[in-house]
Amino acid sequence: MTSGRHFLQIPGPTNVPERVLRAMDRPVPDHRGPEMPSLVAEIRAGLRRVFKSEQGEPVIFPGSGTGAWEASLVNTLSPGERVLSFENGHFARLYAEAARQLGMQVDEVKLRWGDAVTQSDVEENLKPEHRAVLIVHNETSTGVTTDLGAVRRGIDRTGRDPLLLVDVVSSLGSIDFRMDEWRVDVALTGTQKGLMLPPGGAILCAGPRAREAAEKNRTPRYFYDWRPVIRDMQQGFFPYTPATLMLFGLREALRILFEEGLDEVFARHLRLAQATRQAVRAWGLGLLASDAARASNSLTAVVVGGVDSNDVVKVAAQRLNLALGVGLGQLRGRVFRIGHLGSLNELEVLATLAGTELTLLYCGQPIELGVGVAAAQRFFAGIGGAGERQPAKPRDATAERVG
């Protein structure tokens, strides 16, 4: 038996705050009972705030981000319609694969895994026949965030008007996302990352054009038809038996985010990410992200040399009870990932970095113990150092803020 707590530092599922666990720890309610309308109304309003959308309709399904992909596609597109996607990572590739399996024609632009999708990528590849553009905002396999404002500008520069479907699985609640401002038609996520819940929920926000498309498209659908879900959620209920305890947890997680303040949440994630990147540089290792400005604030993909990244993940788990993310797809064996999203603070990041240093040493990676932790400490303290802007003084820590 291992003493001490398990350090879950993969890029999701993330650590669930005690407040959320306590909110879910209750007798199972009647899912058509009198407490449901107020619960669902608060969740709908809170999700709109997190998605930054006044026009979008929140949609909740039992499931995962994969289920949310399917819902985004079957409600907006018909078999045979063409979509444009950009393969800049494992999950971008799978989102395109889901569209292909559902009968859409996918024009997939291959990019380096570690690059963001750029405005010029969109301008050069968007064609009149493309009914939709698929984008992963924050590619969880590579630690790279695409500038969605630039994607929108690229679409607008072409004079075309496809639907914009965006995966925000590892960005929502951790990295700024502006659905209405960037005119995103569908945004989708899971519950297990920035929303600080256990896995098991698929959440979408459907804009007006997407809801209109759902009335016209020809793709067969039943469970993932969002029309009855939107209709019933507006009344405070669901057309299926919902994961009721998860709903109580979601309400509490949204309250935690708003108590801290979304801007402060994003600033905290930026600060933790910058400190992590300082540590990686001090170790003499590289980031997979080719452009530091597009490096993710919710996870860091670290490129190792001379050791197998699978061994790093295995040794961390076996010797230190520390869970790090494996390299996915073509990155397997080359990259490991450090998650720093959700309910997390500076001290937990420092402990994670200390464990990662030990693991690298155990695996034979030439490394001087303490250099990464010290670099992160100096960053948090605002003491010199190059490569990252020093942080402003954070607010005092509270149990609500850091879980």
C-alpha positions as CSV (number, residue, x, y, z in Angstrom):
1,M,0.0,0.0,0.0
2,T,1.3,3.5,-0.9
3,S,1.0,6.1,1.7
4,G,0.2,9.7,0.9
5,R,-2.2,11.0,-1.7
6,H,-2.1,10.0,-5.4
7,F,-0.8,12.9,-7.5
8,L,-3.0,13.0,-10.6
9,Q,-1.2,15.3,-12.9
10,I,-2.4,14.0,-16.3
11,P,-4.2,16.6,-18.5
12,G,-7.5,15.1,-17.4
13,P,-9.3,13.7,-15.6
14,T,-8.2,16.3,-13.1
15,N,-8.5,16.5,-9.3
16,V,-12.1,17.0,-8.1
17,P,-12.4,19.6,-5.3
18,E,-13.8,18.5,-2.0
19,R,-16.7,20.9,-2.3
20,V,-17.7,19.2,-5.6
21,L,-17.4,15.8,-4.0
22,R,-19.5,16.9,-1.0
23,A,-22.1,18.4,-3.4
24,M,-22.5,15.0,-5.2
25,D,-22.6,13.0,-1.9
26,R,-26.4,12.9,-1.4
27,P,-29.3,10.6,-1.8
28,V,-30.3,10.1,-5.5
29,P,-33.1,12.5,-6.2
30,D,-36.2,12.1,-8.4
31,H,-35.0,13.3,-11.8
32,R,-38.4,14.7,-12.4
33,G,-38.8,16.1,-8.9
34,P,-39.4,19.7,-7.8
35,E,-35.8,20.6,-7.2
36,M,-34.7,20.0,-10.8
37,P,-35.9,23.2,-12.5
38,S,-33.9,25.5,-10.2
39,L,-30.8,23.3,-10.4
40,V,-30.9,23.1,-14.2
41,A,-31.7,26.8,-14.6
42,E,-28.5,27.7,-12.6
43,I,-26.4,25.3,-14.6
44,R,-27.7,26.6,-17.9
45,A,-26.9,30.2,-16.8
46,G,-23.5,29.2,-15.5
47,L,-22.5,27.3,-18.6
48,R,-23.4,30.3,-20.7
49,R,-21.1,32.4,-18.6
50,V,-18.2,29.9,-19.0
51,F,-18.8,29.6,-22.8
52,K,-19.2,33.4,-22.9
53,S,-22.3,33.1,-25.0
54,E,-25.6,34.9,-24.6
55,Q,-27.1,33.2,-27.7
56,G,-25.9,29.6,-27.2
57,E,-28.0,26.8,-25.7
58,P,-26.2,24.5,-23.3
59,V,-26.7,20.8,-24.0
60,I,-25.8,18.0,-21.6
61,F,-25.5,14.3,-22.4
62,P,-24.2,11.4,-20.3
63,G,-20.9,10.6,-22.1
64,S,-17.5,12.0,-22.8
65,G,-15.8,14.4,-25.2
66,T,-16.0,11.7,-27.9
67,G,-19.8,11.7,-27.5
68,A,-19.8,15.5,-27.7
69,W,-17.9,15.2,-31.0
70,E,-20.6,13.0,-32.4
71,A,-23.4,15.2,-31.1
72,S,-21.8,18.3,-32.7
73,L,-21.6,16.5,-36.1
74,V,-24.9,14.6,-36.3
75,N,-26.9,17.7,-35.4
76,T,-25.3,20.1,-37.9
77,L,-24.1,18.1,-40.9
78,S,-25.6,15.6,-43.4
79,P,-23.8,12.6,-45.0
80,G,-21.7,13.6,-48.0
81,E,-21.2,17.2,-46.9
82,R,-17.6,18.4,-46.9
83,V,-15.8,19.6,-43.9
84,L,-12.3,21.1,-43.4
85,S,-10.1,19.9,-40.5
86,F,-6.5,20.4,-39.5
87,E,-4.5,17.4,-38.1
88,N,-2.2,19.1,-35.6
89,G,-2.5,16.4,-33.0
90,H,-4.1,13.2,-31.8
91,F,-7.5,14.6,-30.9
92,A,-7.8,16.8,-34.0
93,R,-7.2,13.6,-36.0
94,L,-9.8,11.7,-34.1
95,Y,-12.4,14.5,-34.4
96,A,-11.9,14.3,-38.2
97,E,-12.2,10.5,-38.1
98,A,-15.5,10.8,-36.3
99,A,-16.8,13.0,-39.0
100,R,-15.6,10.6,-41.7
101,Q,-17.2,7.6,-39.9
102,L,-20.5,9.4,-39.8
103,G,-20.5,9.9,-43.6
104,M,-19.0,13.4,-44.0
105,Q,-16.3,14.1,-46.6
106,V,-13.3,15.3,-44.7
107,D,-10.5,17.4,-46.2
108,E,-7.8,17.0,-43.7
109,V,-4.8,19.3,-43.7
110,K,-1.7,17.7,-42.2
111,L,0.2,20.0,-39.8
112,R,3.2,19.3,-37.6
113,W,2.1,17.9,-34.2
114,G,3.1,20.8,-32.0
115,D,1.9,23.6,-34.3
116,A,-1.2,25.6,-33.9
117,V,-3.7,26.2,-36.7
118,T,-3.0,29.7,-38.2
119,Q,-5.1,32.3,-40.0
120,S,-3.1,31.5,-43.2
121,D,-3.9,27.8,-42.8
122,V,-7.5,28.6,-42.9
123,E,-7.4,31.1,-45.7
124,E,-5.3,28.8,-47.9
125,N,-7.5,25.7,-47.5
126,L,-11.1,26.8,-47.0
127,K,-13.2,26.2,-50.1
128,P,-16.7,27.1,-51.1
129,E,-17.9,23.5,-50.7
130,H,-16.8,23.3,-47.1
131,R,-19.9,23.2,-44.9
132,A,-18.0,23.3,-41.6
133,V,-14.5,23.8,-40.1
134,L,-13.4,21.5,-37.3
135,I,-10.9,23.0,-34.8
136,V,-9.5,21.7,-31.5
137,H,-8.9,24.8,-29.5
138,N,-6.3,23.3,-27.1
139,E,-4.8,20.1,-28.5
140,T,-4.3,17.9,-25.4
141,S,-1.8,15.6,-27.1
142,T,0.6,18.4,-27.9
143,G,0.1,21.2,-25.4
144,V,-0.7,23.8,-28.1
145,T,-3.5,26.3,-28.1
146,T,-4.9,27.6,-31.4
147,D,-5.8,31.3,-31.6
148,L,-9.5,31.1,-32.4
149,G,-9.7,34.8,-33.1
150,A,-7.2,34.2,-35.9
151,V,-9.2,31.3,-37.2
152,R,-12.3,33.5,-37.3
153,R,-10.4,36.2,-39.2
154,G,-9.1,33.6,-41.6
155,I,-12.7,32.4,-42.3
156,D,-13.9,36.0,-42.7
157,R,-11.1,36.9,-45.1
158,T,-12.2,34.2,-47.5
159,G,-15.7,35.7,-47.7
160,R,-17.2,32.2,-46.9
161,D,-19.4,31.3,-44.0
162,P,-19.0,27.7,-42.9
163,L,-20.1,26.5,-39.5
164,L,-17.3,26.6,-37.0
165,L,-17.3,23.6,-34.7
166,V,-14.7,23.8,-31.8
167,D,-13.5,21.2,-29.3
168,V,-12.8,23.0,-26.0
169,V,-12.3,19.9,-24.0
170,S,-9.0,20.9,-22.3
171,S,-9.5,24.7,-22.5
172,L,-13.0,25.5,-21.2
173,G,-12.6,26.7,-17.6
174,S,-8.8,26.9,-17.9
175,I,-8.1,29.1,-21.0
176,D,-10.1,32.0,-22.2
177,F,-12.8,31.0,-24.7
178,R,-15.2,33.5,-26.3
179,M,-18.0,31.7,-28.2
180,D,-20.0,34.7,-29.3
181,E,-17.1,37.0,-30.0
182,W,-15.4,34.4,-32.2
183,R,-18.8,33.4,-33.7
184,V,-18.3,29.7,-32.9
185,D,-21.4,27.7,-33.9
186,V,-20.8,24.7,-31.6
187,A,-18.4,24.3,-28.7
188,L,-18.0,21.0,-27.0
189,T,-16.3,19.6,-23.9
190,G,-16.3,16.9,-21.2
191,T,-16.8,17.3,-17.5
192,Q,-13.4,16.0,-16.4
193,K,-10.9,18.8,-17.0
194,G,-11.4,22.5,-16.4
195,L,-14.9,21.9,-15.0
196,M,-13.3,19.9,-12.2
197,L,-15.8,17.0,-12.3
198,P,-15.4,13.2,-12.6
199,P,-15.6,11.8,-16.2
200,G,-19.1,11.0,-17.5
201,G,-20.6,14.2,-18.9
202,A,-20.6,15.6,-22.5
203,I,-21.4,19.3,-22.6
204,L,-22.1,21.4,-25.7
205,C,-23.2,24.9,-26.4
206,A,-25.1,25.2,-29.6
207,G,-25.4,28.6,-31.3
208,P,-28.3,29.9,-33.4
209,R,-26.9,28.7,-36.8
210,A,-26.2,25.3,-35.4
211,R,-29.7,24.9,-34.0
212,E,-31.1,26.0,-37.4
213,A,-28.9,23.4,-39.1
214,A,-30.2,20.7,-36.8
215,E,-33.7,21.3,-38.2
216,K,-32.6,20.7,-41.8
217,N,-29.8,18.1,-41.8
218,R,-30.4,14.5,-42.8
219,T,-28.1,12.6,-40.5
220,P,-30.0,9.9,-38.6
221,R,-29.8,10.5,-34.9
222,Y,-31.8,9.6,-31.8
223,F,-29.9,9.8,-28.4
224,Y,-27.6,12.6,-29.6
225,D,-30.5,14.6,-31.1
226,W,-30.0,17.8,-29.1
227,R,-33.5,19.3,-30.0
228,P,-35.5,17.5,-27.3
229,V,-32.6,18.0,-24.8
230,I,-32.6,21.8,-25.4
231,R,-36.4,21.9,-25.2
232,D,-36.6,20.0,-21.9
233,M,-33.6,21.7,-20.3
234,Q,-35.4,25.0,-20.9
235,Q,-38.1,23.6,-18.6
236,G,-35.6,22.3,-16.1
237,F,-35.7,18.6,-17.1
238,F,-34.2,16.1,-19.5
239,P,-35.7,13.7,-22.1
240,Y,-33.6,10.9,-20.7
241,T,-32.6,9.9,-17.1
242,P,-29.7,12.3,-16.4
243,A,-26.7,11.7,-14.2
244,T,-28.4,13.6,-11.4
245,L,-25.5,13.6,-8.9
246,M,-23.2,14.9,-11.6
247,L,-25.6,17.8,-12.0
248,F,-25.2,18.8,-8.4
249,G,-21.4,18.6,-8.8
250,L,-21.5,20.7,-11.9
251,R,-23.5,23.4,-10.2
252,E,-20.9,23.5,-7.4
253,A,-18.0,23.5,-9.8
254,L,-19.5,26.5,-11.6
255,R,-20.0,28.3,-8.3
256,I,-16.3,27.7,-7.5
257,L,-15.2,29.1,-10.8
258,F,-17.3,32.3,-10.4
259,E,-16.2,32.8,-6.8
260,E,-12.6,32.9,-8.0
261,G,-13.6,34.9,-11.1
262,L,-13.0,33.6,-14.6
263,D,-10.2,36.2,-15.3
264,E,-8.5,35.1,-12.2
265,V,-8.9,31.4,-13.1
266,F,-7.3,32.1,-16.5
267,A,-4.5,34.1,-14.8
268,R,-3.8,31.3,-12.4
269,H,-3.6,28.7,-15.2
270,L,-1.2,31.0,-17.1
271,R,1.0,31.4,-14.0
272,L,1.2,27.7,-13.3
273,A,2.0,27.0,-16.9
274,Q,4.7,29.6,-17.1
275,A,6.4,28.1,-14.0
276,T,6.2,24.6,-15.5
277,R,7.8,25.8,-18.7
278,Q,10.6,27.5,-16.7
279,A,11.2,24.1,-15.0
280,V,11.4,22.2,-18.3
281,R,13.9,24.7,-19.7
282,A,16.0,24.3,-16.6
283,W,16.0,20.6,-17.1
284,G,17.5,21.1,-20.5
285,L,14.5,19.5,-22.2
286,G,12.3,21.0,-24.9
287,L,8.6,21.8,-25.4
288,L,6.7,20.2,-28.2
289,A,5.0,23.5,-28.9
290,S,7.0,25.1,-31.7
291,D,5.7,28.6,-30.8
292,A,6.1,29.6,-27.2
293,A,3.3,32.1,-27.6
294,R,0.9,29.2,-28.4
295,A,2.0,26.9,-25.6
296,S,-0.9,25.6,-23.6
297,N,-1.8,27.0,-20.2
298,S,-3.5,23.7,-19.2
299,L,-0.7,21.2,-19.9
300,T,2.9,21.0,-21.0
301,A,4.1,18.4,-23.5
302,V,7.8,17.6,-22.7
303,V,10.1,16.2,-25.3
304,V,12.7,13.7,-23.9
305,G,15.9,12.6,-25.4
306,G,17.8,9.4,-24.6
307,V,14.9,7.9,-22.6
308,D,11.6,6.4,-23.5
309,S,8.8,8.7,-22.3
310,N,6.6,5.6,-21.6
311,D,9.2,4.6,-19.0
312,V,9.0,8.0,-17.5
313,V,5.3,7.7,-17.0
314,K,5.6,4.1,-15.7
315,V,8.4,4.9,-13.2
316,A,6.5,8.0,-11.9
317,A,3.5,5.9,-11.2
318,Q,5.3,2.9,-9.7
319,R,7.9,4.8,-7.5
320,L,6.2,8.1,-6.6
321,N,2.4,7.5,-7.1
322,L,2.6,10.3,-9.6
323,A,0.4,10.1,-12.8
324,L,1.8,11.9,-15.8
325,G,0.3,11.8,-19.3
326,V,1.7,9.5,-21.9
327,G,2.6,10.5,-25.5
328,L,-0.3,9.7,-27.8
329,G,-0.2,8.5,-31.4
330,Q,3.0,9.4,-33.3
331,L,4.3,11.0,-30.1
332,R,4.4,7.8,-28.1
333,G,7.8,7.2,-26.5
334,R,8.9,10.8,-27.4
335,V,6.8,13.0,-25.2
336,F,5.2,13.0,-21.7
337,R,2.7,15.5,-20.6
338,I,2.3,17.4,-17.3
339,G,-1.3,18.5,-16.6
340,H,-1.7,21.8,-14.7
341,L,-5.4,22.5,-15.0
342,G,-8.4,22.5,-12.9
343,S,-8.3,22.7,-9.1
344,L,-4.5,23.3,-8.6
345,N,-2.2,25.7,-6.9
346,E,1.5,26.7,-6.8
347,L,2.5,24.2,-4.1
348,E,0.9,21.3,-6.0
349,V,2.8,22.3,-9.1
350,L,6.1,22.5,-7.3
351,A,5.5,19.0,-5.8
352,T,4.7,17.7,-9.3
353,L,7.9,19.2,-10.7
354,A,9.9,17.7,-7.9
355,G,8.5,14.3,-8.6
356,T,9.1,14.6,-12.3
357,E,12.7,15.5,-11.6
358,L,13.2,12.4,-9.5
359,T,11.5,10.3,-12.1
360,L,13.7,11.6,-14.9
361,L,16.8,10.9,-12.8
362,Y,15.5,7.3,-12.1
363,C,15.1,6.8,-15.8
364,G,18.6,7.8,-16.7
365,Q,17.9,11.3,-18.0
366,P,20.9,13.5,-17.2
367,I,19.5,16.1,-14.8
368,E,20.6,18.1,-11.8
369,L,18.1,17.6,-9.0
370,G,16.4,20.8,-7.9
371,V,17.0,23.0,-10.9
372,G,13.5,22.8,-12.3
373,V,11.8,23.3,-8.9
374,A,14.1,26.2,-8.2
375,A,13.3,27.8,-11.5
376,A,9.6,27.5,-10.9
377,Q,10.0,28.9,-7.3
378,R,12.0,31.9,-8.6
379,F,9.2,32.5,-11.1
380,F,6.5,32.3,-8.5
381,A,8.5,34.7,-6.3
382,G,9.0,37.1,-9.2
383,I,12.8,36.8,-9.0
384,G,14.6,37.4,-12.4
385,G,14.8,34.7,-15.0
386,A,14.3,34.9,-18.7
387,G,11.8,33.5,-21.1
388,E,8.5,34.2,-19.3
389,R,6.8,37.3,-18.0
390,Q,7.0,37.4,-14.2
391,P,3.6,37.0,-12.6
392,A,1.6,39.6,-10.7
393,K,1.1,38.8,-7.0
394,P,-1.7,36.2,-6.8
395,R,-4.7,36.6,-4.5
396,D,-4.5,34.9,-1.1
397,A,-5.3,31.2,-1.4
398,T,-8.6,30.0,-0.2
399,A,-10.1,26.5,0.0
400,E,-12.7,27.5,-2.6
401,R,-10.1,28.7,-5.0
402,V,-7.7,25.8,-4.9
403,G,-9.9,22.9,-4.0
